[in-house]
Amino acid sequence: MKEIISGISLLFLIQGVGGLINHLTDGGKSWFLVNYMDVFQGWEIGMDILLIVIGGIIGLLSMKNSPRSAK
């Protein structure tokens, strides 16, 4: 289960960081999710930052809740 949660965290981080770079450099339409959702138009950079934060929180929680290996 930890691998799935880590994968979801990575997807949020990739979408956020890649989208943020794309929007700050005035890149064209790309595969970043925020570009294709009309509800986010005008809020692209804020949504990219939110995706980064959500991905980071999910990643930290998955590391925090992982069982520790017995030594």
C-alpha positions as CSV (number, residue, x, y, z in Angstrom):
1,M,0.0,0.0,0.0
2,K,2.9,2.3,0.8
3,E,4.1,2.0,-2.9
4,I,0.7,3.1,-4.2
5,I,0.5,6.1,-1.9
6,S,4.1,7.1,-2.8
7,G,3.2,6.8,-6.5
8,I,0.2,9.0,-6.0
9,S,2.4,11.5,-4.2
10,L,4.9,11.4,-7.0
11,L,2.1,12.1,-9.6
12,F,0.9,15.1,-7.7
13,L,4.5,16.4,-7.4
14,I,5.2,15.9,-11.1
15,Q,1.9,17.6,-12.1
16,G,2.6,20.5,-9.7
17,V,6.3,21.1,-10.4
18,G,6.0,20.5,-14.2
19,G,2.9,22.7,-14.4
20,L,4.5,25.5,-12.4
21,I,7.6,25.5,-14.6
22,N,5.3,25.4,-17.7
23,H,3.2,28.3,-16.5
24,L,6.1,30.4,-15.3
25,T,8.0,30.1,-18.6
26,D,4.8,30.7,-20.6
27,G,4.9,27.3,-22.1
28,G,2.2,26.1,-24.4
29,K,-0.4,23.5,-23.8
30,S,1.2,20.3,-22.5
31,W,0.2,17.2,-20.6
32,F,-0.2,19.0,-17.3
33,L,-3.7,18.5,-15.9
34,V,-4.3,22.2,-14.9
35,N,-4.1,23.3,-18.5
36,Y,-7.1,21.2,-19.5
37,M,-9.5,22.0,-16.7
38,D,-11.6,25.2,-17.4
39,V,-12.4,25.7,-13.7
40,F,-8.7,26.4,-13.0
41,Q,-8.2,29.0,-15.8
42,G,-6.8,32.1,-14.2
43,W,-5.6,30.1,-11.1
44,E,-3.0,28.0,-12.8
45,I,0.0,28.9,-10.7
46,G,-1.9,28.7,-7.5
47,M,-3.2,25.3,-8.4
48,D,0.3,24.1,-9.4
49,I,1.5,25.1,-5.9
50,L,-1.5,23.4,-4.3
51,L,-0.6,20.2,-6.2
52,I,3.0,20.4,-5.0
53,V,1.8,20.9,-1.4
54,I,-0.7,18.0,-1.6
55,G,1.9,15.7,-3.1
56,G,4.4,16.7,-0.4
57,I,1.9,16.1,2.4
58,I,0.9,12.7,1.0
59,G,4.5,11.7,0.7
60,L,5.4,12.8,4.2
61,L,2.4,11.0,5.6
62,S,3.2,7.8,3.7
63,M,6.8,7.9,5.2
64,K,5.4,8.6,8.7
65,N,2.9,5.8,8.6
66,S,5.3,3.2,7.2
67,P,6.1,0.3,9.5
68,R,9.7,0.4,10.8
69,S,11.8,-2.6,9.9
70,A,12.8,-4.8,12.9
71,K,16.5,-5.0,13.5
